[in-house]
Amino acid sequence: MKFLHKFACFDCRIAFKRRATEQSDTGSAWQADSELVHKCPNCGHKMAFLGRNFRVPKQSDKQKWYAAKLLWEAGFRYCGSGSHEDPVLPESKVAAIAFVKANLKHSQKIAETNHWETYT
């Protein structure tokens, strides 16, 4: 089975399914980051690894893209099977700001914090 994960460019507001490991049949659903680097085909920026369960918003939905960016920068990934007791990751800017502050021990906070502007 081939495991593909979602990678996004927050500047261009696009996402693609790509391999995260050299052996695409060994990818874990709980990966914090990708072993492989994928560049945005539009701007050339390194794409952010979001996990397999990221629901890609419409390109015009700036609120959902901003929420996803805030969550990614705080170390949250859209990973796992969804069978956990923690709250669902929010999809609005205001909710994401509050969520990050209130859920420091959330099961989907599995990566280090990062800043999109310096992520190259």
ABEGO torsion letter per residue (X at the ends): XBBBBBBBBAAAGBBBBBBABABAAABBAABABBABBBBBAAAGBBBBBAEAABBBBBAABAAAAAAAAAAAAAGBBBBEAGBBABBBBBABAAAAAAAAAABAABAABABBBBBAAABX
